[in-house]
């Protein structure tokens, strides 16, 4: 399962979740001009089979406009620090895996 974290999520999370999500990358690490724009992140995720992980509702709009791939996971985790978000993702790993593998689903919101 390949996750691509949007710029609005701390890059530090990749280190905290790498055992549970080994194919996790941050948008700062993709080969585009930085900071990566939403559309660049979208295109990279589509071409490289990533699911986008974000706090940004703009990816929901892109999903509705362009369709899948990529799939989008939107974190609705306001006022949580990096460690808490990492713990939440790890606790939701089975749900995330199920979402990514289900071809009928396009978007997942995590609270």
DRENTORKOL-3810 file (N, C-alpha, C; in nm, 4 decimals):
REM DRENTORKOL-3810
@n.u->0.0853; n.v->-0.1167; n.w->0.0000; ca.u->0.0000; ca.v->0.0000; ca.w->0.0000; c.u->0.0901; c.v->0.1233; c.w->0.0000
@n.u->0.0744; n.v->0.2044; n.w->-0.1009; ca.u->0.1601; ca.v->0.3211; ca.w->-0.1184; c.u->0.0838; c.v->0.4486; c.w->-0.0819
@n.u->0.1335; n.v->0.5183; n.w->0.0193; ca.u->0.0724; ca.v->0.6435; ca.w->0.0618; c.u->0.1639; c.v->0.7595; c.w->0.0275
@n.u->0.1047; n.v->0.8663; n.w->-0.0245; ca.u->0.1773; ca.v->0.9899; ca.w->-0.0525; c.u->0.1174; c.v->1.0997; c.w->0.0334
@n.u->0.1968; n.v->1.1509; n.w->0.1269; ca.u->0.1494; ca.v->1.2529; ca.w->0.2200; c.u->0.1593; c.v->1.3906; c.w->0.1562
@n.u->0.0524; n.v->1.4630; n.w->0.1665; ca.u->0.0461; ca.v->1.5999; ca.w->0.1171; c.u->0.1371; c.v->1.6892; c.w->0.2018
@n.u->0.1712; n.v->1.8038; n.w->0.1477; ca.u->0.2602; ca.v->1.8984; ca.w->0.2160; c.u->0.2035; c.v->1.9463; c.w->0.3495
@n.u->0.0723; n.v->1.9425; n.w->0.3661; ca.u->0.0123; ca.v->1.9915; ca.w->0.4900; c.u->0.0179; c.v->1.8895; c.w->0.6040
@n.u->0.0805; n.v->1.7762; n.w->0.5793; ca.u->0.1034; ca.v->1.6758; ca.w->0.6829; c.u->0.2541; c.v->1.6688; c.w->0.7063
@n.u->0.2941; n.v->1.6657; n.w->0.8304; ca.u->0.4357; ca.v->1.6666; ca.w->0.8634; c.u->0.5101; c.v->1.5490; c.w->0.8002
@n.u->0.6256; n.v->1.5771; n.w->0.7437; ca.u->0.7099; ca.v->1.4724; ca.w->0.6859; c.u->0.7585; c.v->1.3757; c.w->0.7937
@n.u->0.7572; n.v->1.4201; n.w->0.9181; ca.u->0.8040; ca.v->1.3349; ca.w->1.0282; c.u->0.7161; c.v->1.2109; c.w->1.0470
@n.u->0.5928; n.v->1.2191; n.w->1.0023; ca.u->0.5018; ca.v->1.1054; ca.w->1.0163; c.u->0.5527; c.v->0.9844; c.w->0.9390
@n.u->0.6195; n.v->1.0065; n.w->0.8273; ca.u->0.6686; ca.v->0.8925; ca.w->0.7490; c.u->0.7612; c.v->0.8045; c.w->0.8321
@n.u->0.8425; n.v->0.8649; n.w->0.9170; ca.u->0.9328; ca.v->0.7871; ca.w->1.0031; c.u->0.8558; c.v->0.7127; c.w->1.1127
@n.u->0.7496; n.v->0.7733; n.w->1.1620; ca.u->0.6727; ca.v->0.7129; ca.w->1.2713; c.u->0.5852; c.v->0.5962; c.w->1.2256
@n.u->0.5483; n.v->0.5943; n.w->1.0978; ca.u->0.4579; ca.v->0.4895; ca.w->1.0490; c.u->0.5245; c.v->0.3931; c.w->0.9513
@n.u->0.6541; n.v->0.4070; n.w->0.9296; ca.u->0.7203; ca.v->0.3286; ca.w->0.8255; c.u->0.7118; c.v->0.1772; c.w->0.8473
@n.u->0.7016; n.v->0.1303; n.w->0.9704; ca.u->0.6882; ca.v->-0.0142; ca.w->0.9937; c.u->0.5520; c.v->-0.0661; c.w->0.9494
@n.u->0.4490; n.v->0.0155; n.w->0.9648; ca.u->0.3133; ca.v->-0.0250; ca.w->0.9270; c.u->0.2779; c.v->0.0134; c.w->0.7838
@n.u->0.3407; n.v->0.1196; n.w->0.7349; ca.u->0.3173; ca.v->0.1688; ca.w->0.5989; c.u->0.4539; c.v->0.1898; c.w->0.5318
@n.u->0.5196; n.v->0.0801; n.w->0.4907; ca.u->0.6568; ca.v->0.0922; ca.w->0.4407; c.u->0.6702; c.v->0.1708; c.w->0.3100
@n.u->0.5667; n.v->0.1761; n.w->0.2303; ca.u->0.5723; ca.v->0.2510; ca.w->0.1043; c.u->0.5057; c.v->0.3869; c.w->0.1191
@n.u->0.5486; n.v->0.4596; n.w->0.2181; ca.u->0.4919; ca.v->0.5911; ca.w->0.2487; c.u->0.5960; c.v->0.6979; c.w->0.2150
@n.u->0.5539; n.v->0.7974; n.w->0.1378; ca.u->0.6433; ca.v->0.9061; ca.w->0.0989; c.u->0.5758; c.v->1.0395; c.w->0.1260
@n.u->0.6566; n.v->1.1411; n.w->0.1405; ca.u->0.6050; ca.v->1.2768; ca.w->0.1598; c.u->0.6188; c.v->1.3528; c.w->0.0288
@n.u->0.5284; n.v->1.4459; n.w->0.0057; ca.u->0.5306; ca.v->1.5231; ca.w->-0.1190; c.u->0.6606; c.v->1.6020; c.w->-0.1361
@n.u->0.7298; n.v->1.6312; n.w->-0.0268; ca.u->0.8573; ca.v->1.7034; ca.w->-0.0385; c.u->0.9644; c.v->1.6174; c.w->-0.1046
@n.u->0.9402; n.v->1.4855; n.w->-0.1125; ca.u->1.0386; ca.v->1.3934; ca.w->-0.1677; c.u->1.0108; c.v->1.3517; c.w->-0.3119
@n.u->0.9048; n.v->1.4041; n.w->-0.3711; ca.u->0.8769; ca.v->1.3667; ca.w->-0.5099; c.u->0.9505; c.v->1.4615; c.w->-0.6041
@n.u->0.9834; n.v->1.4149; n.w->-0.7240; ca.u->1.0649; ca.v->1.4946; ca.w->-0.8162; c.u->0.9862; c.v->1.6012; c.w->-0.8924
@n.u->0.9427; n.v->1.7028; n.w->-0.8191; ca.u->0.8775; ca.v->1.8203; ca.w->-0.8785; c.u->0.9339; c.v->1.9434; c.w->-0.8094
@n.u->0.9096; n.v->2.0609; n.w->-0.8677; ca.u->0.9517; ca.v->2.1834; ca.w->-0.8004; c.u->0.8808; c.v->2.1929; c.w->-0.6664
@n.u->0.9561; n.v->2.2285; n.w->-0.5640; ca.u->0.9015; ca.v->2.2352; ca.w->-0.4280; c.u->0.8753; c.v->2.3792; c.w->-0.3883
@n.u->0.7729; n.v->2.4066; n.w->-0.3125; ca.u->0.6758; ca.v->2.3096; ca.w->-0.2610; c.u->0.5840; c.v->2.2584; c.w->-0.3724
@n.u->0.5518; n.v->2.1316; n.w->-0.3638; ca.u->0.4687; ca.v->2.0679; ca.w->-0.4655; c.u->0.3265; c.v->2.1251; c.w->-0.4613
@n.u->0.2737; n.v->2.1521; n.w->-0.5771; ca.u->0.1354; ca.v->2.1994; ca.w->-0.5889; c.u->0.0414; c.v->2.0784; c.w->-0.5875
@n.u->-0.0829; n.v->2.1032; n.w->-0.5502; ca.u->-0.1807; ca.v->1.9943; ca.w->-0.5409; c.u->-0.1882; c.v->1.9130; c.w->-0.6697
@n.u->-0.1922; n.v->1.9802; n.w->-0.7836; ca.u->-0.2052; ca.v->1.9098; ca.w->-0.9107; c.u->-0.0808; c.v->1.8255; c.w->-0.9408
@n.u->0.0360; n.v->1.8731; n.w->-0.9014; ca.u->0.1590; ca.v->1.7950; ca.w->-0.9196; c.u->0.1572; c.v->1.6698; c.w->-0.8314
@n.u->0.1106; n.v->1.6863; n.w->-0.7091; ca.u->0.0973; ca.v->1.5723; ca.w->-0.6182; c.u->-0.0022; c.v->1.4721; c.w->-0.6767
@n.u->-0.1132; n.v->1.5231; n.w->-0.7261; ca.u->-0.2165; ca.v->1.4393; ca.w->-0.7869; c.u->-0.1595; c.v->1.3591; c.w->-0.9036
@n.u->-0.0923; n.v->1.4275; n.w->-0.9951; ca.u->-0.0381; ca.v->1.3606; ca.w->-1.1128; c.u->0.0669; c.v->1.2568; c.w->-1.0756
@n.u->0.1526; n.v->1.2897; n.w->-0.9807; ca.u->0.2549; ca.v->1.1952; ca.w->-0.9372; c.u->0.1903; c.v->1.0716; c.w->-0.8742
@n.u->0.0906; n.v->1.0944; n.w->-0.7897; ca.u->0.0204; ca.v->0.9823; ca.w->-0.7257; c.u->-0.0477; c.v->0.8940; c.w->-0.8300
@n.u->-0.1107; n.v->0.9553; n.w->-0.9272; ca.u->-0.1794; ca.v->0.8793; ca.w->-1.0321; c.u->-0.0803; c.v->0.7950; c.w->-1.1118
@n.u->0.0295; n.v->0.8542; n.w->-1.1533; ca.u->0.1280; ca.v->0.7850; ca.w->-1.2371; c.u->0.2044; c.v->0.6765; c.w->-1.1615
@n.u->0.2122; n.v->0.6888; n.w->-1.0296; ca.u->0.2947; ca.v->0.5968; ca.w->-0.9508; c.u->0.2150; c.v->0.5127; c.w->-0.8514
@n.u->0.0840; n.v->0.5056; n.w->-0.8703; ca.u->-0.0052; ca.v->0.4191; ca.w->-0.7914; c.u->-0.0025; c.v->0.4467; c.w->-0.6413
@n.u->-0.0033; n.v->0.5747; n.w->-0.6049; ca.u->-0.0112; ca.v->0.6141; ca.w->-0.4650; c.u->-0.1544; c.v->0.6509; c.w->-0.4289
@n.u->-0.1873; n.v->0.6370; n.w->-0.3010; ca.u->-0.3081; ca.v->0.6945; ca.w->-0.2424; c.u->-0.2629; c.v->0.8201; c.w->-0.1704
@n.u->-0.3344; n.v->0.9302; n.w->-0.1904; ca.u->-0.2968; ca.v->1.0577; ca.w->-0.1293; c.u->-0.3561; c.v->1.0665; c.w->0.0112
@n.u->-0.2725; n.v->1.1074; n.w->0.1054; ca.u->-0.3139; ca.v->1.1308; ca.w->0.2434; c.u->-0.3012; c.v->1.2795; c.w->0.2697
@n.u->-0.4095; n.v->1.3439; n.w->0.3123; ca.u->-0.4110; ca.v->1.4892; ca.w->0.3215; c.u->-0.5063; c.v->1.5392; c.w->0.4294
@n.u->-0.4917; n.v->1.6656; n.w->0.4632; ca.u->-0.5910; ca.v->1.7382; ca.w->0.5425; c.u->-0.6744; c.v->1.8284; c.w->0.4507
@n.u->-0.6355; n.v->1.8375; n.w->0.3270; ca.u->-0.6822; ca.v->1.9377; ca.w->0.2317; c.u->-0.8055; c.v->1.8910; c.w->0.1542
@n.u->-0.9160; n.v->1.9638; n.w->0.1683; ca.u->-1.0386; ca.v->1.9313; ca.w->0.0946; c.u->-1.0249; c.v->1.9542; c.w->-0.0557
@n.u->-0.9197; n.v->2.0248; n.w->-0.0993; ca.u->-0.9013; ca.v->2.0474; ca.w->-0.2427; c.u->-0.8816; c.v->1.9157; c.w->-0.3178
@n.u->-0.8257; n.v->1.8162; n.w->-0.2517; ca.u->-0.8081; ca.v->1.6870; ca.w->-0.3179; c.u->-0.9416; c.v->1.6171; c.w->-0.3385
@n.u->-1.0373; n.v->1.6433; n.w->-0.2525; ca.u->-1.1723; ca.v->1.5893; ca.w->-0.2739; c.u->-1.2312; c.v->1.6500; c.w->-0.4011
@n.u->-1.2088; n.v->1.7782; n.w->-0.4218; ca.u->-1.2570; ca.v->1.8451; ca.w->-0.5434; c.u->-1.1881; c.v->1.7886; c.w->-0.6673
@n.u->-1.0574; n.v->1.7668; n.w->-0.6591; ca.u->-0.9853; ca.v->1.7063; ca.w->-0.7717; c.u->-1.0380; c.v->1.5661; c.w->-0.8012
@n.u->-1.0679; n.v->1.4921; n.w->-0.6981; ca.u->-1.1211; ca.v->1.3571; ca.w->-0.7142; c.u->-1.2550; c.v->1.3609; c.w->-0.7874
@n.u->-1.3407; n.v->1.4535; n.w->-0.7490; ca.u->-1.4711; ca.v->1.4648; ca.w->-0.8144; c.u->-1.4563; c.v->1.5107; c.w->-0.9596
@n.u->-1.3577; n.v->1.5957; n.w->-0.9851; ca.u->-1.3336; ca.v->1.6469; ca.w->-1.1197; c.u->-1.2667; c.v->1.5448; c.w->-1.2102
@n.u->-1.1670; n.v->1.4757; n.w->-1.1594; ca.u->-1.0832; ca.v->1.3899; ca.w->-1.2425; c.u->-1.1087; c.v->1.2406; c.w->-1.2239
@n.u->-1.1743; n.v->1.2019; n.w->-1.1145; ca.u->-1.1972; ca.v->1.0606; ca.w->-1.0874; c.u->-1.0711; c.v->0.9908; c.w->-1.0393
@n.u->-1.0836; n.v->0.8611; n.w->-1.0163; ca.u->-0.9696; ca.v->0.7833; ca.w->-0.9691; c.u->-0.8976; c.v->0.7204; c.w->-1.0873
@n.u->-0.7740; n.v->0.6824; n.w->-1.0750; ca.u->-0.6866; ca.v->0.7052; ca.w->-0.9601; c.u->-0.6369; c.v->0.8492; c.w->-0.9567
@n.u->-0.5802; n.v->0.8894; n.w->-0.8480; ca.u->-0.5553; ca.v->0.8196; ca.w->-0.7229; c.u->-0.6749; c.v->0.8287; c.w->-0.6291
@n.u->-0.6730; n.v->0.7444; n.w->-0.5293; ca.u->-0.7693; ca.v->0.7526; ca.w->-0.4207; c.u->-0.7196; c.v->0.8570; c.w->-0.3214
@n.u->-0.8108; n.v->0.9042; n.w->-0.2365; ca.u->-0.7762; ca.v->1.0098; ca.w->-0.1412; c.u->-0.8243; c.v->0.9725; c.w->-0.0016
@n.u->-0.7354; n.v->0.9899; n.w->0.0953; ca.u->-0.7703; ca.v->0.9761; ca.w->0.2368; c.u->-0.7573; c.v->1.1146; c.w->0.2980
@n.u->-0.8674; n.v->1.1638; n.w->0.3537; ca.u->-0.8672; ca.v->1.2963; ca.w->0.4155; c.u->-0.8705; c.v->1.2795; c.w->0.5668
@n.u->-0.7705; n.v->1.3360; n.w->0.6318; ca.u->-0.7654; ca.v->1.3342; ca.w->0.7778; c.u->-0.8450; c.v->1.4512; c.w->0.8320
@n.u->-0.9424; n.v->1.4215; n.w->0.9126; ca.u->-1.0224; ca.v->1.5242; ca.w->0.9796; c.u->-0.9793; c.v->1.5270; c.w->1.1260
@n.u->-0.8512; n.v->1.5459; n.w->1.1452; ca.u->-0.7900; ca.v->1.5354; ca.w->1.2780; c.u->-0.7367; c.v->1.6709; c.w->1.3212
@n.u->-0.8233; n.v->1.7573; n.w->1.3587; ca.u->-0.7833; ca.v->1.8905; ca.w->1.3982; c.u->-0.7257; c.v->1.8881; c.w->1.5396
@n.u->-0.6255; n.v->1.9706; n.w->1.5622; ca.u->-0.5620; ca.v->1.9855; ca.w->1.6936; c.u->-0.4941; c.v->1.8585; c.w->1.7434
@n.u->-0.4443; n.v->1.7762; n.w->1.6521; ca.u->-0.3657; ca.v->1.6591; ca.w->1.6912; c.u->-0.2217; c.v->1.6823; c.w->1.6477
@n.u->-0.1293; n.v->1.6397; n.w->1.7317; ca.u->0.0114; ca.v->1.6561; ca.w->1.6961; c.u->0.0563; c.v->1.5403; c.w->1.6070
@n.u->0.1805; n.v->1.5476; n.w->1.5618; ca.u->0.2343; ca.v->1.4489; ca.w->1.4688; c.u->0.2276; c.v->1.3073; c.w->1.5248
@n.u->0.2663; n.v->1.2901; n.w->1.6495; ca.u->0.2646; ca.v->1.1571; ca.w->1.7111; c.u->0.1221; c.v->1.1026; c.w->1.7195
@n.u->0.0269; n.v->1.1871; n.w->1.7551; ca.u->-0.1124; ca.v->1.1427; ca.w->1.7651; c.u->-0.1676; c.v->1.1024; c.w->1.6286
@n.u->-0.1312; n.v->1.1766; n.w->1.5248; ca.u->-0.1775; ca.v->1.1423; ca.w->1.3902; c.u->-0.1163; c.v->1.0098; c.w->1.3468
@n.u->0.0120; n.v->0.9909; n.w->1.3746; ca.u->0.0777; ca.v->0.8641; ca.w->1.3404; c.u->0.0098; c.v->0.7475; c.w->1.4119
@n.u->-0.0192; n.v->0.7640; n.w->1.5398; ca.u->-0.0868; ca.v->0.6590; ca.w->1.6158; c.u->-0.2252; c.v->0.6302; c.w->1.5595
@n.u->-0.2964; n.v->0.7339; n.w->1.5190; ca.u->-0.4288; ca.v->0.7161; ca.w->1.4595; c.u->-0.4190; c.v->0.6368; c.w->1.3290
@n.u->-0.3240; n.v->0.6724; n.w->1.2439; ca.u->-0.3071; ca.v->0.6008; ca.w->1.1178; c.u->-0.2750; c.v->0.4540; c.w->1.1415
@n.u->-0.1873; n.v->0.4275; n.w->1.2355; ca.u->-0.1514; ca.v->0.2888; ca.w->1.2664; c.u->-0.2728; c.v->0.2127; c.w->1.3189
@n.u->-0.3528; n.v->0.2775; n.w->1.4016; ca.u->-0.4721; ca.v->0.2118; ca.w->1.4559; c.u->-0.5779; c.v->0.1863; c.w->1.3476
@n.u->-0.5743; n.v->0.2625; n.w->1.2412; ca.u->-0.6715; ca.v->0.2494; ca.w->1.1309; c.u->-0.6127; c.v->0.1736; c.w->1.0116
@n.u->-0.5021; n.v->0.1088; n.w->1.0309; ca.u->-0.4315; ca.v->0.0428; ca.w->0.9207; c.u->-0.5204; c.v->-0.0547; c.w->0.8437
@n.u->-0.5947; n.v->-0.1395; n.w->0.9135; ca.u->-0.6807; ca.v->-0.2369; ca.w->0.8447; c.u->-0.7874; c.v->-0.1668; c.w->0.7615
@n.u->-0.8444; n.v->-0.0611; n.w->0.8147; ca.u->-0.9458; ca.v->0.0156; ca.w->0.7402; c.u->-0.8832; c.v->0.0778; c.w->0.6161
@n.u->-0.7635; n.v->0.1329; n.w->0.6316; ca.u->-0.6943; ca.v->0.1946; ca.w->0.5190; c.u->-0.6608; c.v->0.0899; c.w->0.4129
@n.u->-0.6109; n.v->-0.0248; n.w->0.4546; ca.u->-0.5793; ca.v->-0.1320; ca.w->0.3599; c.u->-0.7041; c.v->-0.1780; c.w->0.2847
@n.u->-0.8137; n.v->-0.1934; n.w->0.3562; ca.u->-0.9393; ca.v->-0.2344; ca.w->0.2945; c.u->-0.9867; c.v->-0.1298; c.w->0.1933
@n.u->-0.9762; n.v->-0.0034; n.w->0.2306; ca.u->-1.0140; ca.v->0.1062; ca.w->0.1406; c.u->-0.9303; c.v->0.1041; c.w->0.0133
@n.u->-0.7991; n.v->0.0944; n.w->0.0283; ca.u->-0.7094; ca.v->0.0982; ca.w->-0.0869; c.u->-0.7361; c.v->-0.0186; c.w->-0.1815
@n.u->-0.7683; n.v->-0.1343; n.w->-0.1280; ca.u->-0.7881; ca.v->-0.2525; ca.w->-0.2122; c.u->-0.9287; c.v->-0.2622; c.w->-0.2732
@n.u->-1.0221; n.v->-0.1791; n.w->-0.2277; ca.u->-1.1589; ca.v->-0.1844; ca.w->-0.2782; c.u->-1.1736; c.v->-0.0891; c.w->-0.3971
@n.u->-1.1925; n.v->-0.1455; n.w->-0.5165; ca.u->-1.2005; ca.v->-0.0654; ca.w->-0.6385; c.u->-1.3255; c.v->0.0220; c.w->-0.6462
@n.u->-1.4230; n.v->-0.0019; n.w->-0.5637; ca.u->-1.5469; ca.v->0.0755; ca.w->-0.5679; c.u->-1.5400; c.v->0.2035; c.w->-0.4857
@n.u->-1.4381; n.v->0.2165; n.w->-0.4004; ca.u->-1.4271; ca.v->0.3332; ca.w->-0.3130; c.u->-1.3257; c.v->0.4328; c.w->-0.3667
@n.u->-1.3544; n.v->0.5625; n.w->-0.3457; ca.u->-1.2667; ca.v->0.6676; ca.w->-0.3967; c.u->-1.2072; c.v->0.7542; c.w->-0.2860
@n.u->-1.2816; n.v->0.7706; n.w->-0.1778; ca.u->-1.2388; ca.v->0.8632; ca.w->-0.0734; c.u->-1.2681; c.v->0.8038; c.w->0.0642
@n.u->-1.1776; n.v->0.8295; n.w->0.1563; ca.u->-1.1931; ca.v->0.7839; ca.w->0.2945; c.u->-1.1645; c.v->0.9018; c.w->0.3848
@n.u->-1.2535; n.v->0.9250; n.w->0.4791; ca.u->-1.2310; ca.v->1.0281; ca.w->0.5792; c.u->-1.1992; c.v->0.9584; c.w->0.7119
@n.u->-1.0942; n.v->1.0060; n.w->0.7773; ca.u->-1.0545; ca.v->0.9510; ca.w->0.9060; c.u->-1.0669; c.v->1.0600; c.w->1.0113
@n.u->-1.1398; n.v->1.0295; n.w->1.1184; ca.u->-1.1621; ca.v->1.1254; ca.w->1.2279; c.u->-1.0852; c.v->1.0855; c.w->1.3503
END
